[in-house]
Amino acid sequence: MPAARHENFDLRDLPDSFYADPYPVYRLLREKAPVLELPGGGYFISNYEHLMHVYRDARRFSSDKCTQFGPVFGQNSLLFEHHTTSLVFNDPPLHTNVRKAIGNALSNRMVVEMRLGVESLIDELLDDIADRRQFDLIADFASAIPIEIIGNMLAVPRAERGPLRRWSLAILGSLEVGLDQPRLDEGNRCVSEFLDYLREFVPRRRGAMTEADDDILIRLLRWESDGYRLTESELYHQCIFLLNAGHETTTNLVGNGVELLMRFPDVLGQLKQQPGLIDSAIEEVLRYESSNQLGNRTTTEDIEIDGVQIPADTVLTLCIGAANRDPAVFENPDVFNIERNPNPHLAFGSGIHTCAGLNVARLEGRIAIGKLIARFPSLELTSAGQRAHRARFRGFESLPMSTGE
């Protein structure tokens, strides 16, 4: 059976209305063409059940991106080197070894111990916001949290953190559909600058480390499993990956979450009256406005999905944003319900590639949003936020706000 086609949907050429609200399009695709052949090649998968099928079969649906990224970045480019070395874009055995190293570094104990530091940082940011009253939620709050937290996790001195957000945005921006030459050049330049920094910083940190040091970089340096240790190149690229993964997801989680509470004041009132709902509220934000909307896999053999024959070596685009609104799984999926239970969203993926830092993101989101609305009960938007024109990573570039005081 051939794949259904929808001639108006092309990831390479999306209208402004899509970035404002992609969900009507996702609903149409999920209902009419859950396995859609894309004009530029590959298939777009929008059904929850189909995504779970792909996530659970890492053998037939590969995360290795060497074939996919070669034509996009050039096989000798630094972007290619980085993205094909990082945890998220690899299959076993490299994925297994790197995930063990990062999993050791992001242990449950480490996350629990982070709480006081996260609370202290957020209180500091809120004090600054209180002094100014007018602020941009993204620039002054949401994006500052992961930069500082990951900077602390890697023990990067505060005075050296200035370029981290710019590097992260450029490197992640290279993963968006429709990459143009200026963004390609900027992405490669930022990988180069980041690697240059790490080549100087990591030996400095290694030389100064003591037995008592237990930050994530030290854990990665010390980690060994079955005689395997990370190479210097793998170590550097996992440091970049940790910043990128933690930065974008948390910034978008906080930005999307606060905007949703402004959009639905009844829900905001409910959360103020029942602050114990913050955990389930964060899960609903992750479902309703997933920070990461799209993922990819490549078929390793001829397969069939929903009656559609798909040949080997075909790139699949997995639409997390559509799956998280699938009515077959979520009752009233277009309703923002912070008491939703169960809530088996796919914001962090599933299977062996489930996000390694999901508990860090949840911790940051809970504390950031919970403390913000408690500190400023009259919080309000002062103008419409500016959505980033990104199909993969959904969030805001700017959200002008006032404390209302």
Backbone hydrogen bonds, N-H to C=O, Kabsch-Sander energy under -0.5 kcal/mol:
donor,donor_aa,acceptor,acceptor_aa,energy
4,A,35,V,-0.9
9,F,6,H,-2.1
10,D,8,N,-0.7
13,D,10,D,-2.1
18,F,15,P,-1.2
19,Y,15,P,-1.0
20,A,16,D,-1.6
21,D,17,S,-2.1
26,Y,22,P,-2.3
27,R,23,Y,-2.6
28,L,24,P,-2.0
29,L,25,V,-2.5
30,R,26,Y,-2.9
31,E,27,R,-2.1
32,K,28,L,-3.0
33,A,29,L,-2.3
36,L,44,F,-2.5
37,E,4,A,-1.5
38,L,36,L,-0.5
38,L,42,G,-2.4
41,G,38,L,-1.8
43,Y,315,V,-1.8
44,F,36,L,-3.0
45,I,43,Y,-0.6
45,I,317,T,-3.1
46,S,34,P,-1.6
51,L,47,N,-2.3
52,M,48,Y,-2.5
53,H,49,E,-2.0
54,V,50,H,-2.0
55,Y,51,L,-2.9
56,R,52,M,-2.1
57,D,54,V,-1.3
58,A,56,R,-0.5
61,F,57,D,-1.5
62,S,60,R,-0.5
62,S,298,T,-3.0
65,K,89,F,-1.1
69,F,65,K,-3.4
70,G,66,C,-1.6
72,V,68,Q,-0.5
73,F,69,F,-3.0
74,G,69,F,-0.7
74,G,70,G,-2.2
77,S,74,G,-2.0
81,E,77,S,-2.0
82,H,78,L,-2.8
83,H,79,L,-2.8
84,T,80,F,-2.0
85,T,82,H,-1.5
86,S,82,H,-1.9
89,F,86,S,-1.1
90,N,87,L,-1.1
95,H,91,D,-2.3
97,N,93,P,-2.4
98,V,94,L,-2.7
99,R,95,H,-2.8
100,K,96,T,-2.0
101,A,97,N,-1.9
102,I,98,V,-2.7
103,G,99,R,-3.4
104,N,100,K,-2.2
105,A,101,A,-1.7
106,L,102,I,-2.3
107,S,104,N,-0.9
111,V,107,S,-2.1
112,V,108,N,-2.5
113,E,109,R,-2.3
114,M,110,M,-0.9
114,M,111,V,-0.6
115,R,111,V,-0.6
115,R,112,V,-1.1
118,V,114,M,-2.4
119,E,115,R,-2.9
120,S,116,L,-2.4
121,L,117,G,-2.3
122,I,118,V,-2.5
123,D,119,E,-2.4
124,E,120,S,-2.0
125,L,121,L,-2.3
126,L,122,I,-2.6
127,D,123,D,-2.2
128,D,124,E,-1.7
129,I,125,L,-2.1
130,A,126,L,-2.5
131,D,127,D,-1.5
132,R,128,D,-1.1
133,R,129,I,-3.2
134,Q,132,R,-2.2
135,F,401,M,-2.5
137,L,135,F,-0.6
137,L,399,L,-2.7
140,D,136,D,-2.8
141,F,137,L,-0.9
142,A,137,L,-3.4
143,S,138,I,-2.6
145,I,141,F,-1.7
147,I,143,S,-1.1
148,E,144,A,-2.1
149,I,145,I,-2.7
150,I,146,P,-3.0
151,G,147,I,-2.0
152,N,148,E,-2.4
153,M,149,I,-2.6
154,L,150,I,-2.2
155,A,152,N,-0.8
156,V,151,G,-2.7
160,E,157,P,-2.1
161,R,158,R,-1.6
164,L,161,R,-1.4
167,W,163,P,-2.6
168,S,164,L,-2.5
169,L,165,R,-2.8
170,A,166,R,-2.0
171,I,167,W,-2.4
172,L,168,S,-2.7
173,G,169,L,-2.1
174,S,170,A,-0.9
175,L,172,L,-2.1
176,E,173,G,-1.4
184,L,180,D,-2.2
185,D,181,Q,-2.9
186,E,182,P,-2.3
187,G,183,R,-2.4
188,N,184,L,-2.3
189,R,185,D,-2.4
190,C,186,E,-2.3
191,V,187,G,-2.1
192,S,188,N,-2.2
193,E,189,R,-2.4
194,F,190,C,-2.5
195,L,191,V,-2.8
196,D,192,S,-2.4
197,Y,193,E,-2.1
198,L,194,F,-2.6
199,R,195,L,-2.6
200,E,196,D,-1.0
200,E,197,Y,-0.7
201,F,197,Y,-3.2
202,V,198,L,-2.6
204,R,200,E,-1.1
205,R,201,F,-2.8
206,R,202,V,-3.1
207,G,203,P,-2.4
208,A,204,R,-1.0
209,M,205,R,-0.8
209,M,206,R,-0.7
213,D,210,T,-1.0
216,I,153,M,-1.7
217,L,153,M,-1.0
219,R,215,D,-2.3
220,L,216,I,-2.4
221,L,217,L,-2.3
222,R,218,I,-2.2
223,W,219,R,-1.6
225,S,228,Y,-2.0
228,Y,225,S,-2.3
235,L,231,T,-2.7
236,Y,232,E,-2.5
237,H,233,S,-2.4
238,Q,234,E,-2.1
239,C,235,L,-1.9
240,I,236,Y,-2.0
241,F,237,H,-2.3
242,L,238,Q,-2.7
243,L,239,C,-1.8
244,N,240,I,-2.7
245,A,241,F,-3.2
246,G,242,L,-2.0
247,H,243,L,-2.6
248,E,244,N,-1.9
249,T,245,A,-1.3
250,T,246,G,-1.3
251,T,247,H,-2.2
252,N,248,E,-2.3
253,L,249,T,-2.3
254,V,250,T,-2.6
255,G,251,T,-2.5
256,N,252,N,-3.2
257,G,253,L,-2.2
258,V,254,V,-2.5
259,E,255,G,-2.2
260,L,256,N,-2.2
261,L,257,G,-1.9
262,M,258,V,-1.9
263,R,259,E,-2.2
264,F,260,L,-2.2
267,V,264,F,-0.8
268,L,264,F,-1.8
269,G,265,P,-2.6
270,Q,266,D,-2.0
271,L,267,V,-2.4
272,K,268,L,-2.2
273,Q,269,G,-2.1
274,Q,270,Q,-1.9
277,L,274,Q,-2.5
278,I,275,P,-1.7
279,D,276,G,-0.5
281,A,277,L,-2.5
282,I,278,I,-2.3
283,E,279,D,-1.7
284,E,280,S,-1.9
285,V,281,A,-2.3
286,L,282,I,-2.3
287,R,283,E,-1.7
288,Y,284,E,-3.3
289,E,285,V,-2.6
290,S,287,R,-0.6
293,Q,291,S,-0.6
293,Q,392,R,-3.8
294,L,392,R,-0.7
295,G,318,L,-2.1
297,R,316,L,-1.8
298,T,62,S,-2.3
299,T,314,T,-2.4
300,T,60,R,-2.1
303,I,310,I,-2.9
305,I,308,V,-2.2
308,V,305,I,-2.1
309,Q,1,M,-1.1
309,Q,307,G,-0.5
310,I,303,I,-3.3
313,D,299,T,-2.6
314,T,311,P,-0.6
316,L,297,R,-3.7
317,T,43,Y,-3.4
318,L,295,G,-2.8
318,L,316,L,-0.7
319,C,45,I,-3.0
319,C,317,T,-0.6
320,I,293,Q,-1.6
320,I,318,L,-1.2
321,G,293,Q,-1.5
323,A,319,C,-2.2
324,N,320,I,-2.3
325,R,322,A,-1.7
326,D,323,A,-1.6
329,V,326,D,-1.9
330,F,326,D,-2.7
331,E,329,V,-0.5
335,V,332,N,-2.0
337,N,335,V,-1.1
338,I,336,F,-0.6
340,R,337,N,-1.7
345,H,343,N,-1.9
349,G,346,L,-2.1
353,H,350,S,-0.7
354,T,351,G,-1.8
355,C,348,F,-2.5
358,L,355,C,-1.1
360,V,357,G,-0.5
361,A,357,G,-2.2
362,R,358,L,-2.4
363,L,359,N,-2.0
364,E,360,V,-2.6
365,G,361,A,-2.6
366,R,362,R,-2.8
367,I,363,L,-2.2
368,A,364,E,-2.7
369,I,365,G,-2.3
370,G,366,R,-2.0
371,K,367,I,-2.5
372,L,368,A,-2.0
373,I,369,I,-2.2
374,A,370,G,-1.3
375,R,371,K,-2.5
376,F,372,L,-2.1
378,S,403,T,-0.5
379,L,376,F,-1.8
380,E,402,S,-2.3
382,T,400,P,-2.0
383,S,400,P,-0.9
386,Q,398,S,-2.5
387,R,385,G,-0.7
388,A,395,G,-2.1
390,R,388,A,-2.2
394,R,291,S,-1.8
394,R,392,R,-0.8
395,G,393,F,-0.6
397,E,386,Q,-3.2
398,S,386,Q,-1.3
401,M,135,F,-3.3
402,S,380,E,-2.7
403,T,133,R,-1.9
